[in-house]
Amino acid sequence: MSLLDSRIYVAGHRGMVGGALVRSIRERGGRDILTATHAELDLCRQGQVESWFSEHQPDTVILAAAKVGGIHANNTYPAEFIYDNLMMSANVIHAAYTSGVKRLLFLGSSCIYPRLAPQPMPEDSLLTGPLETTNEAYALAKIAGLKLCQHYRHQYGVMFHSAMPTNLYGPGDNYHPENSHVIPGLLRRFHDAKLAGLEAVTVWGTGTPLREFLHVDDLAEACLHLLELETPPDWVNVGSGQECSIGELAQTVKEVVGFEGALKFDPTQPDGTPRKLLDSHLIQSLGWKPRVSLKEGLQAAYADFQSSLPRSV
């Protein structure tokens, strides 16, 4: 049975990644897509998850559901981040196994790798050193999910595997002023500054740290590509392979938004990790490459942000 002919359950379809997956599956001609809202299915409740799988019998599962947030959220709610993500991973992966799911792809994060991992970060740097403390709780839960898939595959012979994406952005992102990631946060700040007529926007740090970004639609295509491979790796990095400094990113966002004031940096604030780049040679050797440029992706993301704003009456 081909991927598009199978019954595909996308866990977390209301999130940015899950929404992109549903769009990509439909664009490819997939029609039998299963989804469930939190009100319909609480993935942290084992009994509910097992009953749902028994009733709906998916052939393929993409586990994109997660509790996510930026540094502020991870630091403030670490117990929730580790508990919710552990429970979702364990419940879905085990229910998929017991109900006879043919294929499962688990979505992790680049934060699974050690704080001082070699750059670019290869897959085999996993568990070779301490994690970044600010998102340790989330990272540990994602490592557990990855290892569940690896060991279920080894012991039970099921085709459960994982993908570890870099920093994502795109339609359906979270633009919360405090709990968002860097791109949606910058889009909101520059947009608000433009409306307020401010003379300048100040970005924390020196602007020199390097970061990698991937449009969520590129990730969705990578996931479907992996699901069509006969023997995918246990886990594989998914990144753009392109870096830009925070300063370059802020300047590009400024241009995309149309903010005409000055861009300033506050070197008294922390920069964070100097560099964070995934080694994506493995997935590219398997036949996938990203297609959306950063400038093009930021323009689409800003349009999405504007469409998310309340309409004035």
N, C-alpha and C positions, 0 to 999 in steps of 0.2 A: 504494500500500500504506500503510495506516495504521500508526502507531507500534506499537500493541499487536498488530498482525498480523505485524510483522516479527520477525526473529531478532535479539535484543538481547544484545550482549556488555557486561557490566558488569565493567570492569577494576577490581580492588580491592574485590571484594564482601565481604571479611572486615573491612574497615575501617568506621568509623562512617558515612561518606557512602555507600560502596558498599552497605552493609547496608540503609540507609534507602531507597536506590534500588530494590533488589530487593523490599523490602516494598511500596513504592509501586506498582511495576509489577504485582506480583501482586494487590494490592488493586484495581487498575483492570481486572484480567482478563487481563493478559499472561501467557502460558504458556511461550513459547519463549525462555527466558533462558539465556544461556551464561555460565558462570563457570569460573575455573581458579585453583587455589591456587598459591602460589609454588613448591611442589614439582613441580607439574604444568607450570608455565610461568614461567620467569624473564624478566620483561619487560625486563631489562637486557641480554639476549642476543638480538641481532638475528636470528640464524638460527632460534632457537626461536620467536620471535614471528612471523616470516614463514611458517614451517612450520605453526604453529597456525592462522593466519588462512587459509592455503590449504586446510587440512583442514576447518575449521568454517564458513567463509563467512558471517560475520554480516552482516546488513543495516544494523544500527545499532550504534554503539559509544559508550559513555559512559566516558570515561577519568577514573576517580576514584582510581586507584592513585597513591600518592605516599609518599615518606618524609617523615614529619611529626614535629614536636615543638615544645616551648616554647623560650624564650630560652636556657635552659641547654643544651639539646640542640643548638640551632642554633649557638651559640658554640663548643661542644666539638667538633662533628663537621661543620664546614662543607664539607670536601672530599666527604664522603659525601652530604651534602644536595644539592650541586650536581651531582655525577656521577650518582647514582641517578636523580634527577628529570629531568635532561637525557636520559639514555638511555631511560628509560621513555617519555617524551613523544615523542622522535624515532622510536623503534622502532614504537610503536603507531600513531602518526599516518601514518608512511610505509607500514607494512604495510596499514593500512586503505585507503589510496589505491591501492596496487598490486593489492589483492585485490578492488577494486570496491565497497567499502563505500559505501552510499548517504548515510549521515548519521553525523556524529561530533560529540560534545559534549565539550569539554575543560574540566576543572574546575581553576581557578586559585585565587587568594587575593587578599585586599585588600592584602597586603603588596607587591604589584607596583607600587603607587603611590609617588611620592616621599615622603620623610620629612616634608617641609614642604609637601605638597600642600594646596590649598585645602580647607576643610571646609564642607559634606560633599564628599567626593572624587568628582569626576565622571570618567567614562570617558576624556575627552580630556586628563586630567592625566597619563596614562601617558607616561613617558620625558621629562618636563619638568624633572626635577631629580634629585639624588642619592637613593639608597635608604637606608632605615634599616640601619645597619651590622650590627646584631645578627642580622638574618635575610636579609642580602644574597644569600647563596649560594642559598637556597631561592627567593627572589624572582626572581633572574636566570633560574633554570631554568623558573619558571612564565611569565615573560615570553617566553622562547624558545618554549615550547609554544603560547602564545597566538599568537605571530607565525607559527609554522609553520602553524597552522590558517588564519590570515588569508591568507598568501601561497599556500598550496595552493588555497584557495578562489578567489583571484584568478587564478592561473595555470592551474589545471586545471579550474575550474568545479565542484569538489566542494562539498557543503554541510557544511563543517567550521567550527564556531564554538565560542565559549567563554563560560563563566560565571565570575564572580569573586565568591565569597561572602565575607561578613564573618565574624567570630568565630563558630564553630559549637560546639554542645554537644548532648548527647542520648544515646540508647541506643547502646552500643558504644564510648563514649568511653574515652580512656586515663587511668586514675586513678593512674598511677605517681607516687610522692611527689616526684620531682625533674623528670621529663621531661613532665609534663602541662601543659595550658593552665590558665587562671585558674579557670574554673568547676569542672572535675573536681578541681583542686588544692584549692580551698576546700571542696568537699564532703567530700573525704577528711580534711582537717585538722579541720574541725568535728566530723565523725563520730568520729575518733580521740580528740579532746578530750572529747567527751561520754562515750565509753566509759571514758576514764581519769579522769573526774571533775575535770578541770582547772578552775581558777577563771577563766581568760581565754584567748583566742586573739588573737595579735598578727599583724596583716596589714602587710606592707611598705608604706612610703610614707605619704602623708597621707590617702589615700582619696578625693582630689578628682578624679583623672583620669576622663574620660568614655569609656565604651566601648559598643559596639553588639554585641548577640548575636542569633543566629538559631538556632532549633531545627532540627536536621538533617532532620526530616520536612518542614518548610516548604521547605528547600532542595531536597529530592527532588521535591516538587510543582512547584517552579519549573523544575527541569531538564526534567521531562516536558512542562511547558507550552511551554518554548522549543523542544523537539524536535518539537512539533506545529505550530509556526509555519512558514509557507511560506518567508519570507525574514527570519530572525532577524538581529540585529546581529552583527558580527564578534565582539564581546565585550560583555558587559553585567554590571553590578553586581547582586548579589543580597543585599539587607540587609533588616532589619526596619524601618529608619527611626526606631527608638526608641533613645535613649541612657539610660544610668544611670551614676552614679559608682561607682567601685570600693567606696566606703563603703556606698552603697545596696545594691550587689550582695552584699557581705559580710553585711550585716544581714539581707537576704532569705534567703541561704543558712543563716545562723544559725537563723532561724525555721523554715525547712523541715526542717532536721536535728533541731531540738529541743534545741539546746545552750543551757543556761540560764546559763552564765557570762558574763563581760564580753567585749566586743569592743574591742580596742585597736589603735592604729596606731603605726608606727615611722617618724617623719618623717626619721630619719637614713638610711633606705634610699631608693633611687631610685623616682621615680614613673613614669618612662617618658614617652611622648608624652602631652601634656595632653588631646588629643581625637583620636579616630579613628572617623570616621563615613563610611559610603559614601553617595553620592548614588544612590538607587534609583528616581528618578523614571522612568527609561527603561523598566525592566521593569514598573513599575506601570502605565505608559501602554500596555503590551502586554497587560494583562489579568490580571496576577498580583499577589496580595497575601498577606502572611503571616497565619497563623491562630492560632498557638500563642503565648499570652502568656508573659512571662518567668517569672512565679510558677508557672503551670501546667507549663511546661517544666522548671523546676527540681525540682518535685515528682516528675515522671516520671524525671528524671535521677537523683535520689537513690534512687528505687526500683530503677533499673537498677544503680546502684553497689552497693546492698545485695545484689542478686541475684548480683553478680559476686564477692562475698566467699566464701572457703572456708566450707563448712558445718562446724559443730562436731559432733564424733562423740559 
